[in-house]
């Protein structure tokens, strides 16, 4: 009985789980921000691509919280794909953009936030793939937020 209680409450105070939660919550915020900014830059096709990438990454996050190590590895590779795609867009597609009318959000700030986004996802990919704390948290399974206790 005491063993069951220890297992039940151990996940609340585990620093590895708190670290994994913080990485995933950072992804939830940053990942959603990119398609929204692309809409304001009036780059609608790339915004749809980023939104689909984000939705698929949410499925991998759910798998990671449910003890699936392969979802953690795929999420790290998925973050690497986001970094590579944003750098490709920044270096090869963006210089050729000539809008007929100025977009709502100026294209002059796109290189700044897109390169920052790529850097954040490169760091996220390394964390998800290499961090032992995230690996152990995925082995145990974790919740992103605690449900209301009755």
C-alpha angles and dihedrals in degrees: 000000000000090000091056091050091049092051092046096053100031093081092061095065102032109122091207091059091047089052092049090048092052093050092049093046090051088053091049090057102037095040093056094045095063098061090045092052090047089055090054089049086052093238093136101167093052089045091057090048091051092047091053090047089052094049092050090049089055088059090053091049090053090051090049092053089051097060099266110141092187088063090056091052092045090048090054090050090045089055089050089052090053091051093048093046094050091049090048090051092046096049104035112018104035097058090059095052112115108170119203090220129018113268123236091257115042117251089223092080095048095086090054099051096035093053090046089050091050091050092050092050092047088055090045091052091052092048095049094045101040109026113105091200092059090044092053092045089053090049090055097037122230144203123240091221131006119255121233111280117231 
